[in-house]
Amino acid sequence: MKEWIFGILCLAFWSCSPKTAVPTPEPPAPPTKPVVEEITERASECTMFSDLDASKRDQAETAYVLFKDFIKANDFEKAIPHWKKAYSLAPASNGRVKYQFDDGVRIYTHLFNLTEDKTLKQSYVDTVMMIYDKRVECFGDEAYIDGRKAFDYYYTFYEFTTQEQTYELFKKAIDGKGEKADYFIINPFTKLLNDRFAQGITPQEEAAEYAIKLWDAIEYGTANCKKNCEAWNIINSYSPALLESFEGVEGFYDCSYYTEKYYGMFEESPEDCEVINKVYGRLLRGGCDPSMPELLTVKQAKDSKCYTPPPKEGPLKLAYRAYTEGRYKDAVDQFDAFVNETDSPEKKAKYNLLIAKIYYGDLKNFRMSRKYALEAAKFRSNWGEPFILIGKLYASSGPLCGPGTGWDSQIVTWPAIDKFKYAKKIDPSVSEEANKWIRTYSKYMPKKEDVFIRRKKVGDSFKVGCWIQETTTIRTAD
């Protein structure tokens, strides 16, 4: 029996180290090169310098130089009249330069942020969107602009749109570019997709379709990045955690997803029973055909290298079998049945914690994982392991509790560290692990300036919301 317990615990914990959210990369800044005077081949019917008479062309070129200088100096007020003149005379510039559109968006976003007048705000939003539309008219690349619109609506203009409109723009952006989707849409679209699916708005089939497209874009962008590699690193520390959470939904991902993601683990560690059991369960969870060569290979390794005698007939045997076959919810139900049948406090503690680990590592349901971890702690006094698990749950919640940037995604470290400290306080045997996690996540806490600008103080009491709902103490990383 011990071997079965060890195997199942290892499986439940595999690849579940907590992740914290990091800032979402922004769209690329507009280039700062001066206007190129050489006329290029016409790409649209938008007015170019070459379409103007000598006097107006001189006015347009001068206006371009002047507004750009003021933009560089962050003097938007002085830039506005020159930008308007340049834009009205020759929106397509020389047929190559596009920064006039980006600078126009910057100007009107700046004006948007300066006022509290909702009518004015709406007019600035409308102007930004008209500038984007004009850029498409002049230079095409509609999918890129759909992504820029969605990004701005999501982060800045959210009060002047609907979630549905923003979501549809993100879809158009990734549909138009596929695996070459622009990096700045990945994190917000992943978060929005995750939220809409959780709320029952986006159906599973559609959510799975776009989750796969996001995975493809992340893989391609990471492998082929040149100038934006840092942005893709940021993305990889955020979006995959949310996309992986869909594995907890029965039938969400298909066999090809699980094979592509997990079979390589087996090829790298063909003798490791933890890996073998995990890969076998994941392939079955994806509904892979039992005759598929990859599944047959893993099964052969499992049967020859990882056999352990099964428990006697009853809920435990059914639970282990279900887990091994990737039927995690069935496994939880059977383990729960065993817990309800046994009178042993030790077994109730052990198997409640095991259920908590399955909810964490396999079903990606953090609320239920915490529930069973706390239940486990009731049956064994001074036991730190359940609270280590809860700390990991909290530390992993940055992508779930924030937009992937700043405060909301960092404050989850406070209750996480509280749990690690409590675990070692009541159970010195977990001190080494608790201290490791405390060191790891202390550096992800907010900075002093983040606390200051919110008019709060280090040491103050603070309630962390989201699914966590715990009162903690404000601390900083510096």
C-alpha angles and dihedrals in degrees: 000000000000091000091054092049092048092049095049093047091051091050093050093051098043114125093352103120108141122263128204125210122251133194119298111241115247128226115277116279115248115264117260100210115127122254111287107228097202109103115234130203113290113261099180145356092270113123115265132187089261090061093060131083117249095266097049092041090056090049092049095048091047091049090052092053094045099048091046092054091051092047090053088053091048089239097139095166092061092041095057101076093044092047091050091051094048092046095048095047100043115001091172093051107195094342093263110056115086104168092100088075094048091048091049089054090049092050096050093041087054090052090046091056093049098060137061092196105115093203091055091044090054091050091052091049090051090050092051091052092048089052090052090049091050090052090055089049091051102036109010120215093133095173091058091050092047086057092049091050092048092048092051093046091049098049107022115013099037093127090059100053141039128255088241093057093049092047092051091051091052089050092051090049095054093038089055097049104025114187089358091063115149113267096232094066096054102080099041093042091049091051093047092047091050092049095047092049092048089051092051093244100114114051119236096248092055093042090052092049093055094039088060091047089052092049090051092049092049092049094047096042093048093048096045104034119133113160096012103049093120090055091052089050088055090049092050091056092055121023100047090060091058095042091049090054088071087071086079089067114087111244095001096122123035134224095275091057094052093042093051093045102040111023091074088061089060092047090053095046107024092158098049111101093199089058094041094052093046095049092046092052093046094051091050090047088057090056094246116178110260088229093056108123094231093051092046090052093051092045091052090052090048094050095045102038109022107041117141125174110263121236121257120281115293142071094319093056091047090047095052092045091051092049093048090052093051095253094131099166090051089049091053091050092052095046088049090052090052091050090052092050100047124082093199113110089201092057093043089054094045098048096040087056090047090054089049090054092050090051089050103042103029112018094035092218106141097180093056092043091056091046093056094041090056090046090053091052091057092067099049123043124222093012114151101185097082090053092048086056093049089050089054091049091054094044090051092054100081093100091044098048102040142033091258096271139083133327105005092050095045103047091070086078091071099065089036091058089044089059094047090051092048091049094056092042093060097031118033090187090075095046095106094053093041092052091050092056093043090055091046098050100035089077091056095058117111120277124250091254090055089056093043097052089054090055093243132127136226108259095030120129114255133182115220110212130192111083091322100070097179132140114233142157126271114246134162137220093229 
